[in-house]
């Protein structure tokens, strides 16, 4: 019985192996054509069109900055223009302070606060802000002229950048010359050893320092006139306190309300701002 079982198991294993490998062999060896029949060529299927090539991805967006120069003859390169613009942005505060009416206005307003005797009213931010707006108001005609004669023609491509700078400096130089004393101009001409020079040929190297010196002189003169009425009030209050024997009472603390009252009654801010605006020669 054992031998019969072994024979049955071997036959079953052989049948499984034959069933496993038979399909692969049949698939690999094509069936032979029957005898007497010529081998007929199989019909070939028409050629399939080639698959279209993959779409080429679109090029990414590129930004090219050309620093080689400009297409306009006689104009400076773009790199030089960028350097000039960055320099002007860096020096913009100095240009606003020294080449406009800002210097005189901010000094006089500071003198007003000191003469009254209040140290933090109005605050520095208020004084600087008021000085800036008064500067833009006074310099409005000059800025309009610079825009008309230099900025707009340059943006329209009618002149080069260097010509635009030269044109823009003319209105500003005319404004500074109208506020500058002759002796200050002569002083810097002598320091620079320029000799006798017509007004139209004066350079900014001479005009700007002479203008700043004249503005300081004018601002201190106006500050002196502002101090006089408040100084009189301080003297009167100190004399009254001395006559009353109140030597320990600080005169400044007593005179401050009277100075504020006087400044409000005469509409001091209106008078000061009006005097400042009218002190500039258009």
C-alpha positions in Angstrom: 0.0 0.0 0.0 2.9 2.3 0.7 4.4 1.7 -2.7 1.0 2.5 -4.4 0.7 5.7 -2.4 4.2 6.8 -3.5 3.4 6.0 -7.2 0.2 8.0 -7.0 2.0 11.0 -5.4 4.7 10.9 -8.1 2.2 10.8 -10.9 0.3 13.7 -9.4 3.5 15.8 -9.1 4.4 15.0 -12.8 1.0 16.1 -13.9 1.3 19.5 -12.0 4.7 20.1 -13.6 3.4 19.4 -17.1 0.4 21.6 -16.6 2.6 24.5 -15.4 5.2 24.5 -18.2 3.0 23.4 -21.2 1.4 26.9 -21.9 4.8 28.6 -21.9 6.2 26.2 -24.4 3.1 26.5 -26.6 3.3 30.3 -26.5 7.0 30.3 -27.4 6.8 27.8 -30.4 4.2 28.8 -33.1 2.1 25.9 -34.5 3.5 24.3 -37.6 1.6 24.8 -40.8 -0.1 21.7 -42.1 1.6 19.9 -45.0 0.7 20.9 -48.5 -0.2 24.4 -47.6 2.2 27.2 -48.5 3.1 29.6 -45.8 1.1 32.7 -46.5 2.5 35.9 -45.4 0.6 37.5 -42.7 -1.0 40.8 -43.4 0.9 43.5 -41.8 -1.0 46.2 -40.0 -0.7 49.7 -41.3 2.1 51.7 -39.7 0.8 53.7 -36.7 1.6 57.4 -36.8 4.4 58.3 -34.4 3.4 59.7 -31.1 3.6 63.4 -31.0 6.6 64.7 -29.2 6.1 65.9 -25.7 5.2 69.6 -25.5 8.1 71.7 -24.8 7.7 73.4 -21.5 7.4 77.2 -21.8 10.4 79.2 -20.8 10.2 80.8 -17.4 9.7 84.5 -17.1 13.0 86.3 -17.1 14.0 89.8 -16.1 17.1 91.2 -17.8 18.8 94.3 -16.5 21.1 95.8 -19.0 23.9 97.8 -17.6 25.9 98.2 -20.8 24.5 101.7 -21.6 21.5 103.4 -23.1 20.4 103.7 -26.7 20.4 107.5 -26.6 23.6 109.2 -27.7 25.2 111.5 -25.3 23.4 110.0 -22.2 25.2 108.4 -19.3 24.9 104.6 -18.7 22.2 103.1 -16.6 24.7 102.1 -13.9 25.8 105.7 -13.5 22.2 106.9 -13.4 21.5 104.4 -10.6 24.4 105.6 -8.6 23.3 109.2 -9.1 19.7 108.4 -8.0 21.0 106.5 -4.9 23.3 109.4 -4.0 20.4 111.9 -4.3 18.2 109.8 -2.1 20.9 109.6 0.5 21.5 113.4 0.5 17.8 114.3 0.2 17.5 115.3 3.9 20.6 117.6 3.6 19.3 119.1 0.4 15.9 119.8 2.0 17.5 121.4 5.0 20.3 123.4 3.4 19.0 124.4 0.0 15.5 125.4 0.9 13.7 127.7 3.3 13.7 125.0 6.0 16.7 126.3 7.9 15.3 129.7 8.7 11.9 128.4 9.6 12.9 125.7 12.0 15.4 128.0 13.8 12.8 130.8 14.3 10.2 128.4 15.5 12.7 126.9 18.0 13.5 130.5 19.2 9.8 131.1 19.8 9.5 128.1 22.0 12.6 129.0 24.0 11.6 132.6 24.4 8.2 131.7 25.9 9.9 129.4 28.3 8.2 126.1 27.6 10.7 123.4 26.7 8.5 120.6 25.3 5.4 122.5 24.0 5.2 122.3 21.1 7.2 119.1 20.7 10.1 118.8 18.3 8.1 116.6 15.9 5.4 119.4 15.6 8.0 122.1 14.9 9.8 120.0 12.3 6.5 119.0 10.7 5.3 122.6 10.5 8.6 123.7 9.1 8.4 121.0 6.4 4.9 122.0 5.3 5.8 125.7 5.3 8.9 124.8 3.3 6.8 123.0 0.7 4.4 126.0 0.6 7.2 128.5 0.0 9.2 126.4 -2.4 6.1 125.4 -4.4 6.7 127.8 -7.3 10.4 126.7 -7.5 9.4 123.0 -7.6 6.8 123.6 -10.3 9.4 125.4 -12.4 11.9 122.5 -11.9 9.2 120.0 -12.9 8.3 122.0 -16.0 11.8 122.8 -17.2 13.7 119.7 -16.3 11.7 116.7 -15.1 8.9 116.5 -17.7 11.3 117.0 -20.7 13.6 114.3 -19.4 10.7 111.9 -18.9 9.6 112.7 -22.4 13.0 111.8 -23.8 13.8 115.3 -25.0 17.0 115.8 -23.0 19.7 113.7 -21.4 20.0 113.2 -17.6 22.9 115.6 -17.3 21.0 118.3 -19.1 18.1 117.7 -16.9 20.2 118.1 -13.8 21.6 121.4 -15.1 18.1 122.7 -15.9 16.8 121.7 -12.5 19.6 123.5 -10.6 18.8 126.8 -12.3 15.4 127.6 -10.4 16.9 126.4 -7.1 20.0 128.6 -7.6 17.9 131.6 -8.5 15.9 131.1 -5.3 19.0 130.9 -3.1 20.6 133.9 -4.7 17.5 136.0 -3.9 17.9 135.2 -0.2 21.7 135.5 -0.1 23.5 138.6 1.0 26.1 140.0 -1.4 28.8 140.1 1.2 28.4 136.4 1.8 28.8 135.6 -1.9 31.9 137.8 -2.0 33.3 136.1 1.1 33.1 132.6 -0.5 34.3 133.9 -3.9 37.4 135.2 -2.1 37.9 132.0 -0.2 37.7 130.0 -3.5 39.9 132.5 -5.3 37.4 132.9 -8.1 37.8 136.5 -8.7 35.0 138.8 -10.1 32.3 136.5 -11.4 28.9 137.4 -12.9 25.9 136.2 -10.9 24.7 133.9 -13.7 28.1 132.1 -13.7 28.2 131.4 -10.0 28.4 127.7 -9.2 26.5 125.8 -6.5 29.9 125.4 -4.7 29.7 129.1 -3.9 25.9 129.7 -3.7 25.0 126.9 -1.3 27.4 127.9 1.6 26.7 131.6 1.1 22.9 130.9 1.2 23.2 128.8 4.4 25.3 131.5 6.1 22.7 134.2 5.2 19.9 132.0 6.4 21.5 131.6 9.8 22.1 135.3 10.1 18.5 136.2 9.2 17.1 133.5 11.5 19.1 134.8 14.5 18.0 138.4 13.8 14.4 137.3 13.8 15.0 135.3 17.0 16.4 138.4 18.7 13.3 140.4 17.9 11.1 137.6 19.2 13.0 137.5 22.5 12.6 141.2 23.3 8.9 141.3 24.5 9.3 138.1 26.6 12.6 139.5 28.1 10.7 142.6 29.1 8.1 140.5 30.9 10.8 138.6 32.7 12.5 141.8 33.9 9.2 143.3 35.1 8.2 140.2 37.0 11.7 139.9 38.6 11.6 143.6 39.7 8.1 143.2 41.3 9.2 140.1 43.1 12.3 141.8 44.4 10.3 144.8 45.6 7.9 142.5 47.4 10.8 140.7 49.1 9.9 137.4 47.4 13.5 136.6 46.5 13.0 132.9 46.9 10.2 132.8 44.2 11.7 132.0 40.8 10.7 134.7 38.3 10.4 132.3 35.4 7.6 130.4 37.1 5.7 133.6 37.7 6.3 135.2 34.3 5.4 132.1 32.3 1.6 132.6 32.5 1.9 136.2 31.6 4.1 135.4 28.5 1.6 132.7 27.4 -1.3 135.2 27.9 0.6 137.9 25.8 1.3 135.4 23.0 -2.3 134.2 22.8 -3.8 137.7 22.9 -1.7 139.0 20.0 -2.2 135.8 18.0 1.5 135.0 18.1 1.6 131.9 15.8 -0.2 133.8 13.1 2.2 136.7 13.3 5.3 134.5 13.4 4.2 132.3 10.4 3.2 135.4 8.4 6.5 137.1 9.2 8.4 133.9 8.1 6.6 133.5 4.8 6.9 137.2 3.9 10.6 137.3 4.8 11.4 135.2 1.7 11.9 137.0 -1.6 9.9 135.2 -4.4 
